Amino acid sequence: MLCACVGFAIFAKILHMPKISNKGQQMPASPIRKLVPFAEQAKKRGVHVIHLNIGQPDIKTPKIALDAVRNHDLEVLAYSMTEGSEQYRTKIAAYYERNDIEIAAEDIIVTTGGSEALSFVMGTIMDNDDEVIIPEPFYANYNGFATASGVKVVPIVSTIENNFALPPISDFEALIGPKTKAILICNPGNPTGYLYSKEEIQQLAKLVKKHNLFLVADEVYREFTYDNREHYSILQEEGLEENAIIVDSVSKRYSMCGARIGCLVSRNQEVVQTALKFAQARLSPPTLAQIASEAALDTPQSYFDDVIEEYVGRRNTLVEALQEIEGVRVAVPKGAFYCVAELPVDNADDFAQWLLENFEMDGKTVMVAPAAGFYATKGLGENQIRIAYVLEKEQLKTAVVLIKEALKQYQNR
């Protein structure tokens, strides 16, 4: 009888627990980070985990940025301006000018990473139940930002068969409705590494002007383009002054992920001034990180030349090795440092977890990001993974050897 009373009491307590929001329940888990507990357990067992799941480069941060923090003479670590220091924003504008983008300091809001810039964009241009069209697969956190803002993601499928090229413009137009507020792209793309051509950007520009929409471009990988291809920014396209919004970040460009400094850029002053109100609510971006980021803007071009050469070598090493595995198909990235691979498995989520829980060879295993979390359409990407080639070539070679052996064992369970 006592057990029954205790059970009833627990049940009654559960019934009266404070309720988590529907928004919180709908918030998606990160496909990049959700398997971390399994990786940590593998490490506790003494297994060395090769991390291909997250875009954390092993490239050294420019010394000039680190020295700026080491040598600062601040006596009070004070708030900065909400929009970021004027000196830093002026130098950002000069950086864009070097990239054939004419921008003023007043067009820039410094943010706590590109993530906050994306959050500000969602809040600035969209209301609850408004829609944003995004080619999928896309950076998984776009789903999270949209959910947090009450915005509906309308996906448009790009496929591995054509290397994740931009879908036909007619497919975009077919999805535009009364709730559509924007089209969002990542260029070069995460997770695909696809680099949009000037012609593709111009097609999107024509479409958003026709339907009076915003075109938002996540351009954090601008420097990382390969095979003699050049990046074309939406802010280089004439006539998009009121439509174009850029999200940017120092995280990947200077291997400064921990600085958490990004920016929102637009010539549309109504967008900038509205975003500024969201920025005021969080007071200001971090002061020391702005000092480091401002100094990083003086990084010589030779740094990027070396980094790009290294990434091309890593890409080639990874893609060529993956293509030799029977049943594996891989898209060849033209930018960023990610690729999507299709595996001969039914469920890449299960395979990725199995790699960490049940597989090791020579004391090593691999952590990858299941690609289904980079799609909004259920059922897509279930046999795909995203690989970040942010490690040196020998580790990538070892990782592919491990994946090849793991696939054999997984299929023969």
N, C-alpha and C positions, 0 to 999 in steps of 0.2 A: 504493500500500500504506500509505503514511504517513497519507493522508486517512482510510482505513478505520480505522486504529488510533486516530486522533484522534477520529473519530466514535464508535467503541466506547467510548472513555474518557469522552466527554461523556455517552453513554447510561448508562454504569455509574454515573457521578456522580449523574445524575438519579435513578436507581433507589435510591441510598443517601442521597438528600436527606431531612432531617427532614420529617415529614409534618404538614401543617396539620390541625387538628381538624375533624371532621365538622361540629361546631357552627359553626366559623368559615367553612367552605365554604357552609353553609346560610344564613349571615347575609345578609339581603337588602340590596342597595344602596338608598340613599335616592333616591326619585323626585324629591325636591326638590333634591338636590345632585349627582346623578350626571352631569348634563349641564354642570356647571361648567367642565370642561376645554374644551368646545366654545365656551362663552361667552367664556372667556379668550382663545382663539384668535381669535374674532371681534373682540374688543377690540384685539388686537395688529394686526389688519388695518385698524384705524381705524374700526370699526363701533361705534356707540353701542348698547348693549344695554339695553332697558327690562326690568327684572327684575320679573316678575309671579309668579315661581316660589316665593318664600319670604316667610314672614310676618314680615318685618322692617319695622315701621312707620316712616314718616318723621316721625311726630308727635314733638315735642320731649319729652324726659324732664322731669318736673317739676323746676323749679329747686331746690326745697327738698331734693330727694334729692341732687343734685349738690353743693349747698353743704355738706351734711352731711359729705361726703367731703373737700371742699376745706378745711373748717374744723376738722377733728378735731384733738384734742390728744394723740393716742397717741404714746408714746415707744417702745413695743414692740408690734409687730404680732403678737399672740399668738394661740394657739388660742382658739376659743370653746368653750362647752359643746357636747358632741356633738349634743344635740337643738336647738341654737340658744340664743342668750342668753335668759334668763328675761324680761328687759325687752322684747325684741322679740316673744317669743311671747305675752306679756300684751297687747301692743298689737294683735297679730294677732287674738287672741280678742275684743278690743273691736271690731275691724273686722267680724268675723262677727256680733257682737251687733247692730251697726248694720244688718246685712242679715238680721235676724230668725233668726239661727242661734246657739243657746246652746252655747258651747264654752269649755272651760277651757284655760289654757296647757299643762296636763299632757296634753291631747289632741292636741298639735301637735308634730311633729318638723320642724325646718327642714332643707331639703335643697338640694343643689346643682342648682337648677332643678327644674321639674316632672318632667323626665326621670328624675332620680335617685329622686324620689318614686315614679314608676311602677315603676322597677326594684326598689325596696324592697317595694312591694306584691306584685309577682310572687314575690319570694323569700319573703315572709312568709306568704302564704296558699296557695301552690301548690308541689307537688313535681313531679319529672320525670314527664312524660306526663299531668299533670293538664290540664284543659281550661277555657278561658275563652270565653264566648260574646260576640261583639262584632258589632253592626250594621255592615255595610259599605256604602259605603266608609268607612274610618276613618283616623285619623292614622297615617301609614305606619310610624312608629317603634314602634307597638304590636307589629307583626310582629317587629321587631328585639329589643325587650325580651322578648317571649315566647320567641324562639329562644335568646337568651342564658340564659334561665332553664329551658330544656328544657320549656316549656309549649306545648301545642297550641292554636292559635286555631281556634275553631269559628265561622265567619262566618254571619251571617244577613242576607240581601240586602234593602236598601232601594233604591228606584228613583227615577230622575229624573222618572218619570211622575207621582208624587204628592209631588214636592218632597223626597224622601228622608225621609218621615215614618216614625215607629216602625212596624216590621212588626207584624202581629197577635201578641198574646201567645201564642196557641195555637202559632204557629210557633216561638217561643222554647221553649215547654214540650216540644215534640216533639224538641228537640235536647238536652235535659237527660238526662245519663246518670250512671253511677256515678263517672266521672272529672271531672264538672263541678264546679268550685269557685266560679265567679263569673260575673257579667255585667258587662261594662265598657262604659260609654257616655261620649261627649264632649258636653257640654251648656253652651253652644251648640256645634255640631259643627264640627270641622275634619276633612274638607275641605268639607262641604256647607253650613255656615251654618245648619243646621236647629236650631230651638229647641224642646226637648221641653216639652209642656204639663204642668201640674200633674196632670192626669188620667193622662197617659202615665207619669209618674214613679210615681204611686200604683199603676198596674197592675204595673209592674216590682217595686215594693216588696212587693206582695201575693205575687208569684211567688217572689221570693227567700226570703221568710219561709216559704212553703209547702214549699219544697225545701231550706231551711236552707243557702242560698248567700250569698256576699258580693255586694253591689252597689257597684261602684267607679265613681265619676263624676269625670271630668276636667273641672273647672269653671274653667279658666284664663281663659275669655272671659266670665265672669259679667256684667261691667258692660256688655258690648256687645250690647244687645238693641234691636230696632227695631219700628216700627209699633205703639207703645203696648203691646207685649208685655213681660211681666215674667219674670225668671228664677226658677225654683223649684228649690231645692237638695234633694238627697236627705237632707241633715241637717235639713231643715225638716219632714220626714215623721216623725210619731210612730210608735214601735214598731220603728224600724230601728237602735236603739242598738248592737246587736251585729253588724249586717250591713253598715252603711254605712261606706265609706271615700272620702274626697275627696282628689284630687290638685289642687294649686293652684300658682300661680306669679305673680311680679311682672312677668315678661317682657313680656306684652302689655298688662296693666292699666296700667302706668306707662311703657310704651315703654322698658323696661329689660332687653332681651334679653341684653345683655352682662353683667349683674350675676350671672346664674346663681344665682338664689335662688328656691326654691319651698318647698312644704311638703306633708306628709302629715297628714291630719286624720281622727281617728276617736274615737268615744266608747268603742270596744271596747279596753280597756286591755291585753288579751292581744295584740292586733294592734300597738298602740303599743310595748309593751315588746319584742316580737319584732323589729319594725322597727328599734328602737333598737340592737339588736345588730348589724344590718347597717350602721347609721350609725356605730357605734363603729369598725368596720373601716376606714372612710375618715376617721376622727378627728373632723373638724368641718367645718361649712360656712364659707365665706370671711368673715372678720371685717369688712373694709371694705364688702363688698357688703351685709352685714346692717345696717351703719350707714346706708347709702343706702336700703335697703328699709324700715327702721324709720321714717326721716324721710318717706319717700314716703307712709306711711299717714296723714300729716297733709295730704295733697293735698286742696284744697277741691273740693266737688261741682261747682263751675263748670267745673273742668278737664274732668271727664267729660261734662258737658252739651255743651261745645264739641266734644270729640272725637267723641261719638256723632252730633252734628249733621253733622260733617264726614264720618263714615263712611257715614251715610245718603245724603248727596249723592254720595259716590263710588260706593256700591252702585247707586244709581239711574242714574248716568251710565254705568256699565259694563254693567249688565243691559240697559238700553234700547238701547244701541249694539249689543250682541251680538245682541239679538233682531231687529235689522234686517238681519242677514246671512243670506242664503238658506241653508237647510239646517242652521242652528245652533239648538240647543235649550239653554236655560239654566234652572237651578233658581234661584228667588228666595230668597236667604238672609234669615233673620229674626234672625240674630245673628252674632257673630264678624266676620271680614272676609275670607271666602273664598266662592267660588262654584264649582260644577262646571258646565262647558259641554260639550255633546256636539257634535262636529264632523262634517262630511260627509267624513270620511276613514276608512280601514280601520285605520290604525295611528297613534295619536297620538304614540307614542314616536318613530317615524320622522319624523313631521311636526315634532315639537319639535326634533329634532336637525337636520333640514333647515333649519329657521328660522335656526339658528345657523351652519350650515356654508355654506348656499347662497343665502340670501335677505337682501336689504337694500333699503330704499327711502329715498331721501334720507339715506343713510348711517346708517340705523337698522334694528334688528330687535328681536325680542321673545323673552324666555325664559319659558317656561311649565313647569308640572310635569305630566307625563303621569299620568293618573289610574289607570292599571292598577295602579300601585304602591300605591294606597290600598285595593285589594281583596285578599282572601286567596283568593277563588275565581278560578281561572285562566280567562281568556277574558272576564272582565267588565272594563268600563271601558276597553277598548282603543281606543275612539274618543272618549274623554273627556279633558279637561284640568282641572286645578285652577288657578284664578286667585286670587292674593292682591291685593285692591284696597287696597294699603297706600301707594299713590302718589297725588299730587294729581290732580285731575280732568282737567287738560289732558293730562297724561301718559297717563292711562287712555284718553282719546279718541284720542290718537295711536296707542296700542298697538292699539286695536280696528281702526283704519284699516289698520294694518300687517297684522294678522291677516286681515282681509278680502281684501287684495290677495295675501297669501301663499297663502291657500286657492285663489284663482284660478290662480296660477302652479303651485302644487303639483299641482292636479288636471289641469293641461294639460301636464305634463312629457312 
